[in-house]
Amino acid sequence: MPIENTARGCSEAAAGLERATRGFRPPEESILAPMRRLCVQDSWSGAAIDCFATMTAEELGKCAGAVDAKHREALFGVIAGNERDMAGLQIIVARLANLRVGISECDRFVIAVSTAMSCERLPLEQRHDLGNETADFWSLPTRNLPPDAIAKMVKACSESLDALQQQVAAVGCM
């Protein structure tokens, strides 16, 4: 096991995650031990540890962005417990916060989806589906694409953004 080499350690990071996520996961289910284990096992950086140790609930996406992408899903899985509840929704928002497509129209669509996650007039199940589909689909590589592929993506993202804006406006969330 790696030795913790930061002013704060994995115990403080786990405690910060426990405290900051209590409002959107069952508080009786502690994530302290599994988070400390992940921190040590995945060798979180000092920046990630410091961020988690002092984070608020709104900063989950920012702090998760400091964890290597290959380890981020395990972190989210512990918090959400793979449930379609408010904790799961917060994980989706955190995943979207770290998603950059690199095509401005698509990045605007991702931001709009992230914003739609807070629209309580959209059913929770629908928000989960929209967020997960967006995070899964748009996390595909987009570098070095030919111009015709980029043009298709611009068109798809623009149309998706228009449809999403109409959908949230129809339920009164704009």
C-alpha positions as semicolon CSV with decimal commas, in nm:
position;residue;x (nm);y (nm);z (nm)
1;M;0,000;0,000;0,000
2;P;0,130;0,347;-0,084
3;I;0,224;0,575;0,200
4;E;0,019;0,892;0,227
5;N;0,247;1,183;0,137
6;T;0,038;1,494;0,189
7;A;-0,035;1,731;0,476
8;R;-0,376;1,572;0,484
9;G;-0,426;1,203;0,442
10;C;-0,678;0,958;0,308
11;S;-0,860;0,958;0,640
12;E;-0,932;1,330;0,609
13;A;-1,035;1,291;0,245
14;A;-1,274;1,010;0,336
15;A;-1,416;1,214;0,624
16;G;-1,473;1,510;0,392
17;L;-1,653;1,289;0,141
18;E;-1,862;1,135;0,419
19;R;-1,962;1,479;0,547
20;A;-2,025;1,648;0,211
21;T;-2,234;1,367;0,059
22;R;-2,455;1,305;0,361
23;G;-2,733;1,523;0,215
24;F;-2,787;1,311;-0,095
25;R;-2,714;0,957;0,019
26;P;-2,854;0,760;0,310
27;P;-2,665;0,907;0,609
28;E;-2,685;0,580;0,801
29;E;-2,467;0,417;0,533
30;S;-2,111;0,524;0,597
31;I;-1,870;0,557;0,305
32;L;-1,575;0,636;0,531
33;A;-1,395;0,300;0,516
34;P;-1,447;0,231;0,145
35;M;-1,337;0,586;0,053
36;R;-1,022;0,562;0,261
37;R;-0,948;0,226;0,100
38;L;-0,998;0,371;-0,252
39;C;-0,781;0,671;-0,170
40;V;-0,491;0,452;-0,059
41;Q;-0,541;0,183;-0,325
42;D;-0,570;0,432;-0,614
43;S;-0,299;0,666;-0,477
44;W;-0,505;0,984;-0,491
45;S;-0,297;1,295;-0,542
46;G;-0,239;1,547;-0,267
47;A;-0,459;1,792;-0,456
48;A;-0,747;1,541;-0,466
49;I;-0,705;1,457;-0,097
50;D;-0,699;1,824;0,003
51;C;-1,003;1,899;-0,213
52;F;-1,208;1,612;-0,070
53;A;-1,103;1,692;0,286
54;T;-1,253;2,041;0,265
55;M;-1,523;1,999;0,000
56;T;-1,888;2,093;0,010
57;A;-2,161;1,893;-0,167
58;E;-2,147;2,130;-0,464
59;E;-1,777;2,058;-0,514
60;L;-1,801;1,684;-0,574
61;G;-1,749;1,722;-0,949
62;K;-1,452;1,955;-0,906
63;C;-1,282;1,729;-0,652
64;A;-1,359;1,412;-0,848
65;G;-1,186;1,577;-1,142
66;A;-0,863;1,564;-0,943
67;V;-0,882;1,183;-0,929
68;D;-0,744;0,986;-1,224
69;A;-1,025;0,918;-1,470
70;K;-0,960;0,543;-1,451
71;H;-1,042;0,552;-1,077
72;R;-1,327;0,803;-1,080
73;E;-1,609;0,556;-1,151
74;A;-1,515;0,347;-0,846
75;L;-1,538;0,661;-0,634
76;F;-1,879;0,743;-0,778
77;G;-1,997;0,385;-0,735
78;V;-1,925;0,394;-0,361
79;I;-2,117;0,718;-0,314
80;A;-2,418;0,629;-0,528
81;G;-2,432;0,260;-0,454
82;N;-2,544;0,235;-0,818
83;E;-2,892;0,354;-0,722
84;R;-3,129;0,570;-0,923
85;D;-3,186;0,814;-0,638
86;M;-3,061;1,159;-0,546
87;A;-2,709;1,030;-0,471
88;G;-2,699;0,874;-0,815
89;L;-2,816;1,204;-0,963
90;Q;-2,537;1,392;-0,785
91;I;-2,287;1,145;-0,928
92;I;-2,423;1,208;-1,277
93;V;-2,381;1,583;-1,225
94;A;-2,023;1,523;-1,107
95;R;-1,950;1,306;-1,413
96;L;-2,090;1,573;-1,643
97;A;-1,884;1,843;-1,470
98;N;-1,568;1,666;-1,583
99;L;-1,682;1,597;-1,938
100;R;-1,531;1,804;-2,218
101;V;-1,612;1,700;-2,574
102;G;-1,395;1,966;-2,736
103;I;-1,665;2,075;-2,982
104;S;-1,836;2,389;-2,858
105;E;-2,190;2,285;-2,957
106;C;-2,147;1,953;-2,780
107;D;-1,996;2,112;-2,471
108;R;-2,298;2,349;-2,457
109;F;-2,527;2,046;-2,478
110;V;-2,343;1,874;-2,189
111;I;-2,374;2,191;-1,979
112;A;-2,747;2,208;-2,056
113;V;-2,791;1,844;-1,955
114;S;-2,605;1,913;-1,631
115;T;-2,838;2,207;-1,564
116;A;-3,144;1,993;-1,644
117;M;-3,044;1,752;-1,367
118;S;-3,172;2,007;-1,115
119;C;-3,514;2,036;-1,283
120;E;-3,737;1,864;-1,029
121;R;-4,029;1,879;-1,271
122;L;-3,855;1,618;-1,485
123;P;-3,903;1,273;-1,331
124;L;-3,596;1,143;-1,148
125;E;-3,579;0,836;-1,372
126;Q;-3,579;1,056;-1,683
127;R;-3,300;1,275;-1,542
128;H;-3,094;0,965;-1,463
129;D;-3,139;0,832;-1,816
130;L;-3,057;1,165;-1,979
131;G;-2,751;1,225;-1,765
132;N;-2,611;0,873;-1,792
133;E;-2,665;0,854;-2,167
134;T;-2,496;1,190;-2,214
135;A;-2,200;1,105;-1,990
136;D;-2,153;0,765;-2,154
137;F;-2,199;0,876;-2,514
138;W;-2,006;1,203;-2,512
139;S;-1,709;1,061;-2,323
140;L;-1,601;0,897;-2,650
141;P;-1,279;1,027;-2,808
142;T;-1,331;1,327;-3,035
143;R;-0,974;1,423;-3,121
144;N;-0,841;1,401;-3,475
145;L;-1,181;1,346;-3,632
146;P;-1,227;1,424;-4,000
147;P;-1,418;1,744;-4,081
148;D;-1,730;1,556;-4,197
149;A;-1,751;1,369;-3,863
150;I;-1,713;1,695;-3,671
151;A;-1,988;1,853;-3,883
152;K;-2,218;1,559;-3,801
153;M;-2,141;1,596;-3,431
154;V;-2,209;1,971;-3,443
155;K;-2,544;1,901;-3,608
156;A;-2,636;1,624;-3,362
157;C;-2,540;1,833;-3,060
158;S;-2,725;2,140;-3,186
159;E;-3,040;1,936;-3,250
160;S;-3,009;1,763;-2,912
161;L;-2,966;2,097;-2,736
162;D;-3,274;2,240;-2,909
163;A;-3,480;1,934;-2,815
164;L;-3,360;1,945;-2,453
165;Q;-3,435;2,316;-2,421
166;Q;-3,787;2,258;-2,553
167;Q;-3,836;1,966;-2,315
168;V;-3,732;2,155;-2,002
169;A;-3,921;2,466;-2,110
170;A;-4,236;2,254;-2,156
171;V;-4,225;2,151;-1,790
172;G;-4,139;2,503;-1,672
173;C;-3,773;2,464;-1,585
174;M;-3,620;2,747;-1,785
